[in-house]
Each structure stands twice: as structure tokens, then as C-alpha cells.
Amino acid sequence: MKNLFLVSCTILGLFSSLNLTNEPVWTEVEKGLYYTSTTLSTKSEVGDSKVDILKINPQYFDFQLICASEKKSPSKIASTWANENELLALVNAGMFKLEGDLKTCTGYMQNYKYVNNPALNPSYKTVMAFNAKDTTVPAAHIIDISCENWKSLKSKYNSFSQGIRMINCEGRNTWQQDQKKWSMVLLGEDKNQNILFIFVRSPYRVHDFINHLKSLNIGITRLMYLEGGPEASFYVNHPKMKVQKMGSYETGFNENDNNKEYWQIPNVIGIKRKK
């Protein structure tokens, strides 16, 4: 009986260590800032199948939009943007047009009086809004323009970056199924109005990856696409933790896991502690 008891305890301990509840283990970096690196249950054919998430409480952190055009500077790698602007963490602010000076967002983008792209892309559906003008709205929020009053909300914030909607306000996966796959960096919002910087280096089909995220116990309610492939950048430069993640694989462009360096990007969203 004693041996049976020991075996049972061992099995229970093993099942517990496997985290079968699919709940990420969060590390508190500081108050209002949490990080997890979780292995997805469905493995990619390439890489470690890990998703990295930085959870940010806007009560303690300000979001900043840094644009090369506004700074009158060239595009730079993530670590350089962070160091020059004293950012604790950052991700891509969205995709950019592959013509002209390569610094213009493919969707609407504005930072106070500076306008990077004045045109709202009707197919994207979501806009990250931050630097709220008053306390009648959340300090940072992913607006779904199909179910929220964009005209009204636009007057409540100073900074905006538009991206492709991945989860709508009803919680539905809105990305069409496709066989192409790539590394990704995304922006999310959870049920407690925390903002999530999300990164996966291992390539997944986008529709499938959204479902993987929804299966994790992270309370995600909104999700917006930022960038994919080698340009996808996720950077944490905190005194207690440094995380450098860059994408690599992209179907039809860079079908390998060999990229080990950040690519230059023109626009980033970063965070600083509130003063």
C-alpha cells in the first residue's frame, strides 16, 4: 500500500508539472507587468513552439508610438529604438508599405499632431488607441470599429495604430483559413483591460494560431495583427529581465529558422513606467 501511495503521488506530481490546465505560468516582473513563455500543445514543424507574452497594466505604464518619420531618422532595429527612447519593452507598431520611404503604416497611424497615415483601412477593423485624453475611456484599448463608435472614440485618444483584426468583439476568430504560415508578433487585450504583447517565432497558420491563443487561459478578448516573418520583433529591456525575440520563417519569402538578428523597422509601440 505504501508503494502504491508513492506511485500515485508521483503520477499526480507529473501531471501537475505538465500543466494540463493549459494555464501559462506568469512571472511578475514588477507591479503591473508580467511575462510568460509557454509551449503550445500543438507543435510547429519548426522551432520550439513557444509563445511569449508580456502582460501590461495601463494603470502603471504609458504606451508610446515611436515613428522614424516623426523622428526624421532611418528605420532601426528594436533594441536601438528601445535604448534611444528608454523603453522597457516594445513590439512592431504594425506593417508598413513596401513603396516610397518604407516608413508609412499600411493602416491609420497618428501620434498626437503627427500623422503617419491619415487613411483608415476599412478591411483591418481594429485600431490600437492609447494616450487617452481623459478618464472616461481606458488608458489603452484595442478598438473594434465594426462594433464600437470609432468617430467618438477617436476624439478621446492621442495615439493610434491600425492593424488587421484577428478576434472580433464577439470573441470570434476572424482570420480566413490559409496554408501559409510564419513567425508573428501581435497585440492583444484581455478581460481585465491589460494589453498583451504576443510573439511566436515558430511558424503557424494564422487562423490556427489564433485558436491556440484562445485555448490558453489568458482571458483574451481582442487581438490585432502587427507583423510577421523576419521583421516581427519583441523586445523586453527591464532591469530584472531581458528578452530578445525576432521572427524568421515566412512562407514564400524566408522558409527557414535561421534568422538570428533584428531587422530594421520604422514604427514601434513601447512602454514606460508612469511618472
C-alpha positions in Angstrom: 0.0 0.0 0.0 2.9 2.4 0.8 4.5 1.8 -2.6 1.1 2.3 -4.3 0.7 5.6 -2.5 4.2 6.7 -3.6 3.5 5.8 -7.2 0.1 7.7 -7.1 1.8 10.8 -5.7 4.5 10.6 -8.3 1.9 10.4 -11.1 -0.1 13.3 -9.7 3.1 15.3 -9.4 3.9 14.5 -13.1 0.5 15.5 -14.3 0.7 18.7 -12.3 4.1 19.6 -13.8 2.7 19.1 -17.3 0.3 22.0 -16.7 -2.6 20.1 -18.2 -4.9 23.0 -17.4 -3.3 24.9 -20.3 -2.7 27.9 -17.9 0.5 29.9 -18.5 2.8 30.5 -15.6 3.3 34.2 -15.2 6.4 35.8 -13.8 5.8 39.2 -12.1 8.5 41.5 -13.5 7.2 44.4 -11.4 3.8 45.6 -10.3 1.5 45.7 -13.4 4.0 43.9 -15.7 4.0 40.1 -16.2 5.8 37.7 -18.6 5.2 34.2 -19.7 6.9 31.8 -22.2 4.5 28.9 -22.8 4.9 25.9 -25.1 1.9 25.3 -27.2 0.2 21.9 -27.1 0.2 21.7 -30.9 3.8 21.7 -32.1 5.1 23.6 -35.1 7.3 21.7 -37.6 9.9 24.4 -37.0 11.5 25.7 -33.7 10.4 25.4 -30.1 6.6 26.1 -30.5 6.8 28.7 -27.7 4.6 31.8 -27.4 6.0 34.7 -25.4 3.5 37.2 -23.8 4.2 40.4 -21.9 1.1 41.5 -20.0 0.9 45.2 -19.3 -1.5 47.0 -16.9 -2.0 50.5 -18.4 -2.6 51.9 -14.8 1.2 51.6 -14.3 2.6 52.0 -17.8 2.3 54.5 -20.6 2.4 53.4 -24.2 4.4 55.3 -26.7 4.3 55.3 -30.5 7.8 55.9 -32.0 7.9 56.6 -35.7 11.0 57.1 -37.8 9.3 59.7 -40.0 8.3 61.8 -36.9 11.9 61.5 -35.5 13.3 62.3 -39.0 15.5 59.2 -38.7 16.1 56.0 -40.6 14.4 52.7 -39.6 16.2 51.0 -36.7 16.3 47.6 -35.0 14.1 47.0 -31.9 16.9 47.2 -29.4 18.1 50.5 -30.8 14.6 52.0 -30.7 14.3 50.9 -27.1 17.7 52.2 -25.9 17.3 55.6 -27.6 13.8 56.1 -26.2 14.3 54.5 -22.8 11.6 51.9 -23.4 11.1 48.9 -21.1 9.6 46.8 -23.9 8.4 47.2 -27.5 6.9 45.5 -30.5 6.3 46.5 -34.1 3.6 49.1 -34.4 2.2 47.4 -37.5 3.0 46.6 -41.1 4.5 49.3 -43.4 4.1 50.0 -47.1 6.8 48.5 -49.3 7.0 51.6 -51.5 8.2 55.1 -51.0 10.4 55.6 -48.0 9.2 52.3 -46.3 8.1 54.2 -43.2 4.3 54.5 -43.8 2.0 52.2 -41.9 -0.4 50.2 -44.1 -3.3 51.4 -41.8 -4.2 54.5 -40.0 -1.4 55.8 -37.7 -1.2 59.0 -35.7 0.7 60.2 -32.7 -0.7 63.5 -31.2 -0.2 66.1 -34.1 2.0 63.8 -36.2 0.2 61.8 -38.8 2.0 58.8 -40.4 -1.0 57.6 -42.5 -4.3 59.5 -42.4 -6.3 56.8 -44.2 -8.3 54.3 -42.2 -8.0 50.9 -43.8 -11.6 49.6 -44.0 -10.5 46.0 -44.2 -8.4 46.0 -41.0 -11.2 46.6 -38.5 -9.1 47.2 -35.4 -7.2 50.2 -34.0 -4.9 50.3 -31.0 -5.7 53.6 -29.2 -3.6 55.0 -26.3 -2.6 58.1 -24.6 -6.2 58.8 -23.5 -7.2 62.4 -23.2 -9.4 61.8 -20.1 -10.5 59.1 -17.7 -13.9 58.4 -19.4 -12.2 55.7 -21.5 -9.5 53.1 -20.8 -5.9 54.4 -20.9 -5.2 52.0 -23.8 -7.7 49.9 -25.8 -8.0 47.9 -29.0 -11.0 49.4 -30.8 -13.1 47.2 -33.0 -14.5 49.7 -35.5 -17.3 47.3 -36.5 -19.0 47.3 -33.1 -17.7 50.5 -31.4 -18.2 54.1 -32.3 -14.9 54.9 -34.0 -15.7 58.6 -34.6 -16.5 59.2 -30.9 -13.5 57.1 -29.6 -11.1 58.8 -32.0 -11.7 62.1 -30.2 -10.8 60.5 -26.8 -7.2 59.5 -27.6 -3.9 61.0 -28.9 -2.2 57.9 -30.4 -3.4 55.3 -32.8 -2.0 52.4 -34.8 -4.3 50.3 -37.0 -3.9 46.5 -37.7 -5.8 43.5 -39.0 -8.4 42.2 -36.7 -7.9 38.6 -35.5 -10.6 38.3 -32.8 -13.7 40.4 -33.0 -15.8 41.9 -30.2 -17.9 38.7 -30.1 -14.8 36.6 -29.4 -14.8 35.0 -32.9 -11.7 34.1 -34.9 -11.9 36.4 -38.0 -8.8 35.2 -39.9 -9.6 33.2 -43.0 -8.0 29.7 -43.1 -4.9 29.6 -45.2 -2.0 27.1 -45.6 0.7 29.8 -45.4 2.5 30.1 -42.1 5.0 32.4 -40.4 6.5 33.9 -37.3 4.2 36.6 -35.7 4.0 39.5 -33.3 0.5 40.5 -32.2 -1.2 42.9 -29.9 -4.0 41.7 -27.6 -6.3 42.9 -24.8 -7.6 40.7 -22.0 -10.9 40.8 -20.0 -9.2 42.9 -17.3 -8.1 45.6 -19.9 -4.4 44.6 -19.8 -2.6 45.0 -23.0 -0.7 41.9 -24.3 2.5 41.9 -26.4 2.5 38.5 -28.1 5.2 36.8 -30.0 5.7 33.4 -31.7 8.8 32.5 -33.6 7.8 29.0 -34.7 5.6 29.4 -37.8 1.9 28.7 -37.6 -1.0 29.2 -39.9 -2.6 32.4 -38.6 -6.1 31.0 -38.2 -4.8 28.0 -36.3 -2.6 30.1 -34.0 -5.5 32.4 -33.0 -7.3 29.2 -31.9 -4.2 28.1 -29.9 -4.2 31.5 -28.1 -7.9 31.3 -27.4 -7.3 27.9 -25.8 -4.8 29.3 -23.4 -6.2 30.6 -20.1 -5.2 34.3 -20.6 -8.7 35.9 -20.9 -8.0 37.3 -24.4 -10.9 39.4 -25.8 -9.3 41.4 -28.6 -6.4 40.5 -30.9 -4.7 42.6 -33.7 -2.0 41.6 -36.2 1.2 43.6 -36.2 3.8 41.9 -38.3 5.2 38.5 -39.5 8.3 36.8 -40.7 11.8 38.1 -40.0 10.6 41.7 -39.3 8.5 40.5 -36.3 10.2 42.0 -33.2 9.6 41.5 -29.5 12.0 43.1 -27.0 12.0 43.4 -23.2 14.8 45.5 -21.7 13.9 45.5 -18.0 16.4 45.6 -15.2 15.1 42.2 -14.0 14.7 40.6 -17.4 15.9 40.9 -20.9 14.1 39.1 -23.7 15.2 39.4 -27.4 12.9 37.7 -29.9 12.9 38.1 -33.6 10.9 36.2 -36.3 12.4 34.2 -39.1 10.1 31.8 -41.1 7.7 33.1 -43.7 6.0 31.0 -46.4 7.2 32.1 -49.9 9.9 34.5 -48.5 12.1 33.1 -45.9 11.3 29.5 -45.3 13.8 28.7 -42.6 14.6 29.3 -38.9 18.0 30.8 -39.5 17.4 34.5 -38.8 19.3 35.5 -35.6 19.2 39.3 -35.8 16.6 42.0 -35.6 15.6 43.6 -38.9 15.2 47.3 -39.2 11.6 48.6 -38.6 10.2 52.1 -38.9 7.5 52.2 -36.3 7.2 50.7 -32.8 4.9 50.7 -29.8 6.8 50.7 -26.5 6.1 51.2 -22.8 7.5 53.3 -20.0 6.6 53.5 -16.3 4.0 56.1 -15.4 5.6 59.1 -13.6 
